[in-house]
């Protein structure tokens, strides 16, 4: 019998018969790593696309058994099931594994077990409904400014398993954590962690908001140094209060307001630290100016506060926080200005794939023509429209759940004109931009912040944002 509670990188893996579920980026990395440490590996995937075939061919050469278009039971002799993030917690394969008493790990649990014991890079974990990618990249930029090898990994960039298996070890890891990566996390013990915010998302995946929130809270389990929360979001503070952390770990708040003791916040036009200095009861350490953060919309300042808190928790000096935030370049499709034509500003926030993200984006602008729609994932748009109706001039809707959003406008804000785009082909976004531009006047903002997933019409949110930018240049660039 294998003692799974003690299994780690230097353990004997030859008796491990691992079944990896899913052959995407995470599944491929997991299978490759398990082969490297000596496990017997089988990979199953219910798809049969080009990427699965490509990954499967490589793993077969390395010695794995590959089954694509797989609909059967867990292969015989499996004693470890490794789940890719796309596997729902309620899926039949998990029920089967539990009934057969098979050990179940997610991607992050496997990564934690595979860390080298000689020099295990500390983990700084970032999760939340929105802002994860930006905060992870900000943190990586700050740590890099401090002279550390600190890639942003996990739900961004390389898989976490690939990062811990890298023969050139990182000094510290800035880890974006998506909720689907947290089920079946057991022994993970990050140096510090933050939940940026909480709002309904992935409701269909987790069968309700309560399960989603409980899963997010797992990021605080066994935190060693700092459990960081959003002072403006009570749910995150409650998660910290309920977390089972390592003795001596501290609760650290971040706030857009004046910081209290053990917080990082904003004083006048500066971000200041009252958490990680000896004289914090009577003094504050200036970290950077608000204008060092670009764009400095409120939700992006909050991201910077969280990144600064994690970096300071790790011991980074104030000057390096400032330098890292100054040099940070936002990822595409996150409140990115596409252009300004005839006095109208066009903003691409295609990464706003849920209501909470769209809400943050809408708050940052006045006189908005809002472009929304796609796959709503079970969300209710009533509160979003209610809170932003005063600064919304019109809405242009597209995608699978456009009628749902349109009906909500009729109930909540019937005075706001709504244009529905029926097309779903490659040129649909051209019609969207033309319609939005007809509503807009000089001084207005046309904002793509869909509040929905993109998969009904586009490969991903990047493709949606690119289509928007291309349509803006095509239809407005010559005017």
N, C-alpha and C positions, 0 to 999 in steps of 0.2 A: 504493500500500500504506500502511496506517495503522501507525504505530509505536506499538503498544499500551503499551509500557513507559514512554512519555513522555506518554501521553494524560491530560489533566486538565481541570478546569472551564473554563479559558479556551482550550482547544484547539478546532479546527474539528470539530464533530460532524455536519456535514451529510452526510459520507460514511459515517456509521455507520448501518448497517441492523440495528437491534437487535430481537431476539426475546426477549420477556420471558415466562418460563414460570411461570404461576400468577397468579391475579387476586384474591388475598387482600389483606390490609393491606400487606404488603411489596411484592407485585407491582404493586399499584395505585400506590404511592408511587414505585417504580422507573420505571414507564412514564410517569407524570406528569412526573417530573424529566427523563427523557430527551427527552421532547417539548419541555420548556422550554429545554433547551440546544441544540435544533436537530436531534436525531437523527430518523431515520425509524423508527417503532416499530410492531411487530406484537406482539400479546399472544395467547398460546394457553393454554387451560385445559381439562383433560379433564372438568371439571364444568360444570353448567348451572343452578346454583341462583340464588336471588333476589339474593344479594350479588354474585355474578359478573355477573349481568345489569345490576345497578345500576352497578357499577364500569365495566363495559364501555360502557354508554351514555355515561357522562361522558367516557371516553377517546376514544370515537368522535367526539364533538363537538370534542375537542381535536385530532383528526387521526390517531389511531391506527387500525390495522386490528385487529379483534377476532374471534377464532375460539373459540367455546365448544364443549363436548363434542367436543374435538379429539383425534383419534387418529392423525393422519398424521405425515409426516416434518417436519423443520425447514423452514420456508418458504424458498423460493428467495431468493438474494441476501443471506441473513443472514450478517453477518460478526462479530456479537457476540451471544452467548447469555447472558442474565441470569437466574439461577436464584432462585426463591423458596426459603425454608428447607425447605419440605416435600418438595423433590425429592431422592430418594435418590441418594447418590453412585454407586450401581451401576445407575442407571436407563438405559434404552435411549437416551434422548435425549442423554445425556452421551456415551455411546459413539459415537453418530452424529456429534455435534459434533467429537469428537476425531478421528474418521476423516476428516472434511471440513476439518480444520484451522481450525475456527471458534474464535475467542477466547471463553473461558468465564469469567464473573465471577459471584460470589455477591453477595448484597445488601450485605455489608460492604465488598467490594472496590469496588463501584460507589459507595458512600457516600464511601469514602476519595478516589476520583478526583474526586468532585463537590464536595469542600470548597473554599470560597473561598480563593484564595491571598493575599488581602489580610489576612484575619484568621481563620486556621483554628483553631477551638477545639481544644485538646488533648483527646485521648481517654484516659479512665481506664476500663479494661476489666475486667469481672468475669465469670468463668465458674467452672464446677465442677458436680458432680452435683447438689448441693443448696445452698440459701441464696443463690442469685444475686439473686433479686428483693429480698429483705430487705436484703442488703448494698448493692445499687445504690440503694435508697431511703434507707438510712442515709447513704451517701456523699453523695447529693444534699442531704439535710438538713444535713449538716456543711458542705458547700460553700456552701449558701444562708445558713447562719448566719454565714459569713465574708463575706457581702455579694456573692456571685458569682451570676450567672445560670447555673445548672447543673442542667438537667433530667435525670431518669433516663429513658433512651431505649433503643432497640434491641429486645430481646426483651420489653420492658416499655414501656408508654406509646406514644409516637409511634415510628414506624419511624425507623431511623438515617438513611435517605435524606431523609426529611422534615425531620429535625433539621438536617442540614447545608445544606438548601436554604432554611431559614427566613430570611426577609429581615432579621429581628432576630437577629443571631448570638448564640449562647451564649458565655460566657466559657470554659467547660470542660464536657465531657459525661461523665456517669456512665452507662456503657454496660453493660447486661446482655447477655451473649453466650451464646446457646445453641449447643450443638455443631452442629446443622444449619446454622448460619450461617457456619461456619468453613471448609468445603470451598471451594477455589478462591479463598481469600484469598492475595494475592500481594504487594502493595506496602504494605499496612497497617502503620503504625509508631506504635503507641500510646505516649503519654507513660509510662504505667505499666500493669501488668496483674497480675491475681491469678487463680490457680486455687485455689478454696476447699477442695476435697476431690475425691476420685475413688472411684467405686464403679460396678459394672455398671449401665448404663442405656442405652436406645436400642440395645440389642444387635441387634434386628431391623433397625433403620434402617441401621446401619453394618456389618452382617454380622460381628458379633463385638466383644468388649471391646477387643481390641488396636487395631482401627481407630478405635473411639470415643476411646480414650485419645490416640492419635496426632493425631487431629483437635483435641481439646481443647488439646493442647500448642501448637498454632499461634498461640494468643493471645499467646504470649511472643515470637513472631518479630518482630525489629526493634524491641523495646522500647527506649525512649530513656533512661529514668531508673531505674525500679525494677521488677524482676521479683519479685513477692511470692508466697511459698509458705507452706504449712501445715506447721509443724514436726512436728505429730503425724501427718502423712500423707506418707510417704516418696515416694510416686509423684509428688507435686507438686514436691518438691525435686529429684527426678531430671529432671523436665521443665525446670526452670530450669537445671540443669547442662548439659543438652543443647541449650538454646536458642541460636539465632543472634541475639544482641542487639547493639545499637549499642555501640560501644566506650565504656567508662566507665559503662555501666549496672550497677547494684548488685543483688545478691540480698538480699532482706529477708525474714526469717521472722516469722510470728506464732504465738503459742503460748498455751495456757491455763495454762502453767506459768511459772516464772521466766524472763525473757528473757535470752538471752546477747547478745553484741555483735551489732549490726545486726539486732536483733529488737524487736518490740513484744509485750508479754506482761502477765502479771498478778502483782502483788506484793501479798500480803495481800488487801485488798479494793479495789485500785486497778489500772486499766490504765495502764501506763507505757511510755515510748518510750526505747529504747536504740539507735535507728537514725538518727534525723534531728536530732541535736544535735552540736555540735562536740566536746564533752567526753564522748562516749558510752562511752569506755573505762572511765571512772570514775564516771559519773553516769547517772541516769535521769530523764526528764521525766514528771511525773504528768499524765495526760490527762483522766481522769475516774474516778469511783467506779463499781464494778461495779453498784451499786444505781441508777445513772443509766440503765442499760440495761433496758428492759422489753419482753417478759419476760426475766428473766436466767437462763434455762436455758442449760446449757453451750454448746450449738450456736449459740445466739443471741449469746452473748458472743464466740464465735469469729467470727461475722459482723461484730460491732462492731469487733473487732481488725483484721480485714481492711479494713473501711471506713476506720478510723483510719489505717492504714498508707498507703493510697492518698491520703488527704487530706494527711497529713504529707509524703508524697513530693511533692505538688504545692505545698507550702509553707504550708499552713494552720496557724495558731497553735493551741496547746494549748487555749486557752479556747473557741475556735470548735468544736473537736472535742467538747468537753464539752457546749456549748450545743446542737449539732446532734443529739447522741445523746439528750439530755434531751427535746428537742422532737419526736423521731421517733415517729410513730404507725405501728405495724405494719399491714401490709395484711391484709384479711380472710382467714380460712381458714388462718392460719399460727399454730398453737398458741394459738388464741383461745378464751377461756372463754365458753361459751354460757350457762351458769348453774349454780347449785348447788341441788339439791333433795333434801331428806331426808338431807343430809350427803354426797351423791354429787355430784362435780364432773364436768361434761360439757365435753369439750375438742374443738374442731373444728380438726383439722390436715389438712383435705382436700387441701391442697397437697402433702402427702407422697405423691407419685405413684410412688415407687420404694422399694426395700428400705432403702437407705441413709438416706433421709429418715425413713422409719418407725422405723428403729433409733434415730436421734437423738431422736425424739419419745418413744419408749418408755423410753429411758434417763432421761428427765426426771421420770418418775412411778413411784410404787410402787402395788401392788394395782390393777392395770389390767385392765379388761375391754376387750379390743382389738377394734375394728371394722375389718375388712380385706376386700380383694377388689376385683375389677374386671378390667382387662386387665393381665396380669402382664408382658407384653413380653419373654418369654423368661427371666425371672429365676428364681433358685433361692432359696426361702425358708428353707432348712434352717439356715443360720448365724444368720439373724435370730431364728428361734424358739429355737434353742439358747442364744443369748446372753441372751434376755429371758424365758426360761421361769420364772425364780424370781420375777419381779415381775408375772407374768401370772396372773390368777385364772381367766379364761375368754376365749373368742374367739367373735365373731359374724361370719359370713362371708357375703358376697353377691357377685353379679356373675359374669362369664364364667369366671373361673379360680378360683372358690371351692373346687371339688373338689381342685384342685392343692394349695392351701394346707391344706385339711383332711387330705389324705393325708400331707403333711409333718408335721402335728401328730401323726398316728398313729405315724409313725416316730421323731420326735424327742422329743415330750412327750405321750405317750398319756394321762397323768394329767390334763391340762388339758381341761376340758369345752369342746366346740365345738358351736355351734348354726349350722346352715346355713339361710339364708333363700332359698327357691326363687323367690319373687316377683321380677319385673323391671319391674313397672308403676310408676306415679307414687307409689304409696303404700307401696312396698317398704321405704323407710327408716323408716316408722312401725313396721313389724314388727321391724326391726333394733333400734330404740331400746327397744321394749318388751322384746325378748329380752335385750338388754344390761342393762337395769334390773333384770330378775329375778335376774340373777347378782350385782348390786351391793349392797353394804351401806355404811352410813355410814363415811366415810373413804376410800372407793374412788374411782377415776377411770374414767369411760367415755370412751375415747379413739378418735376417728375419725382414724386415720392409715393409710389403706388400703394403702399400698405398691404401688399399681397405678394405671394410668390409668383415667379415668372414662367414656370414650366409649362403652363397651358399654351403659350405662344412662342416662348424663346428657350434657348438652351439653358440659360441661367440669367441672373440679374445683370451680369456684365454685357451679355448680348443685347439685353433690353436697353441698357444705358447707351451702348454704342449705336443702336438703331435710333434712339432719341437724338443723340448728338449729330449723327449723319443727317437726320431729317431736318434739324434746326439749320444746319449749314446749307443744306440743299434748298430749303424753302425760304429762308430769311437772309442768307449770306449775301445775296446779290441786291438786297433792298436798301 
